[in-house]
């Protein structure tokens, strides 16, 4: 299982355990990755992702998956998130075009 957040790209970091005698042994700091389904209003379905709990808090704060992806710069998003963002943009642009034709 890849321990990478699919929304923020957060990965494991490495460091040291430091004992009382100041001996250093290698260790890994793993992000808290959870498999979760987030509802996308634009797509009209749930999107299943493996994201960190920190990213989940940010998604809730921004107002949902659609708002989080649309407000985040493309360079900061991993490929999985960019794929979902493109689908959302495509769906929203087609909905706007249909609304403009009806007017």
Secondary structure, 3 states (H helix, E strand, C coil): CCCCCCCCCCCCEEEEEECCCCCEEEEEECCCEEEEEEEECCCCEEEEEEEEHHHHHHHHHHCCHHHHHHHCCHHHCCHHHHHHHHHHHHHHHHHHHHHHHHC
